[in-house]
Amino acid sequence: MQAEEILKQHLSKTIALTDEQFAYVFSHFKPLSFKKGDAIISPGDKVDAEYFVIKGCLKSFYTNDDLKMFILQFAMPTWWASDYHALIYQVKATVTVDCITDAEVLSLSSDDREKLCDELHSIERFFRLRTNKGYVAAHKRLLSMMNNDAKGRYEDLLKLYPELYNIVPKQLIAAYLGVSRETLSRLSYRKNA
């Protein structure tokens, strides 16, 4: 399926656009391709776009002063990724967004997003609803981290996103869950036993 059709289907789950409106919206997106391991955003970068994943898988992560990685998000096809703090507040990036696999994305600049939101109420509605859903997902993840043990967090992730386990290396899933690779192996073994 072409990038244009994937985006159209994604938007149509939330809003209705005429073919003419969609063509106009799509004209603001820029297709980009990346190889596995490529960084799309690095700490210190100026961030002026967000990325809609067409193919592949991205990860957003923060590395602390002790060089420990904290994964904030995985982004599979039809998911969005950026350093939203840097994008919205126009400060330098503090997180990295890179490619777990080869990836194709559609880039939408902050200026174009604002322009589209000003011009088309339905696009503004789409981004508002998407932001709300993202906030709720982040809230649920935070509550899961506070309330569940490693096994509970693992089972929640497996239930919500089973396809991640076929795409994402286990050490990255462990970093996302806040556990060691060995702990994840034990949890995986118990689940399969």
Secondary structure in CASP SS format (residue, H / E / C, confidence):
PFRMAT SS
TARGET T0000
AUTHOR 0000-0000-0000
METHOD secondary structure of the structure
MODEL  1
M C 1.00
Q C 1.00
A H 1.00
E H 1.00
E H 1.00
I H 1.00
L H 1.00
K H 1.00
Q H 1.00
H H 1.00
L H 1.00
S H 1.00
K C 1.00
T C 1.00
I C 1.00
A C 1.00
L C 1.00
T C 1.00
D H 1.00
E H 1.00
Q H 1.00
F H 1.00
A H 1.00
Y H 1.00
V H 1.00
F H 1.00
S C 1.00
H C 1.00
F E 1.00
K E 1.00
P E 1.00
L E 1.00
S E 1.00
F E 1.00
K C 1.00
K C 1.00
G C 1.00
D C 1.00
A E 1.00
I E 1.00
I E 1.00
S C 1.00
P C 1.00
G C 1.00
D C 1.00
K E 1.00
V C 1.00
D C 1.00
A E 1.00
E E 1.00
Y E 1.00
F E 1.00
V E 1.00
I E 1.00
K E 1.00
G C 1.00
C C 1.00
L E 1.00
K E 1.00
S E 1.00
F E 1.00
Y E 1.00
T E 1.00
N C 1.00
D C 1.00
D C 1.00
L C 1.00
K C 1.00
M E 1.00
F E 1.00
I E 1.00
L E 1.00
Q E 1.00
F E 1.00
A E 1.00
M C 1.00
P C 1.00
T C 1.00
W C 1.00
W E 1.00
A E 1.00
S C 1.00
D C 1.00
Y H 1.00
H H 1.00
A H 1.00
L H 1.00
I H 1.00
Y H 1.00
Q C 1.00
V C 1.00
K E 1.00
A C 1.00
T C 1.00
V C 1.00
T E 1.00
V E 1.00
D E 1.00
C E 1.00
I C 1.00
T C 1.00
D C 1.00
A E 1.00
E E 1.00
V E 1.00
L E 1.00
S E 1.00
L E 1.00
S E 1.00
S H 1.00
D H 1.00
D H 1.00
R H 1.00
E H 1.00
K H 1.00
L H 1.00
C H 1.00
D H 1.00
E H 1.00
L C 1.00
H H 1.00
S H 1.00
I H 1.00
E H 1.00
R H 1.00
F H 1.00
F H 1.00
R H 1.00
L H 1.00
R H 1.00
T H 1.00
N H 1.00
K H 1.00
G H 1.00
Y H 1.00
V H 1.00
A H 1.00
A H 1.00
H H 1.00
K H 1.00
R H 1.00
L H 1.00
L H 1.00
S H 1.00
M H 1.00
M H 1.00
N H 1.00
N C 1.00
D C 1.00
A H 1.00
K H 1.00
G H 1.00
R H 1.00
Y H 1.00
E H 1.00
D H 1.00
L H 1.00
L H 1.00
K H 1.00
L H 1.00
Y C 1.00
P C 1.00
E C 1.00
L H 1.00
Y H 1.00
N H 1.00
I H 1.00
V C 1.00
P C 1.00
K H 1.00
Q H 1.00
L H 1.00
I H 1.00
A H 1.00
A H 1.00
Y H 1.00
L H 1.00
G C 1.00
V C 1.00
S C 1.00
R H 1.00
E H 1.00
T H 1.00
L H 1.00
S H 1.00
R H 1.00
L H 1.00
S H 1.00
Y H 1.00
R H 1.00
K H 1.00
N H 1.00
A C 1.00
END
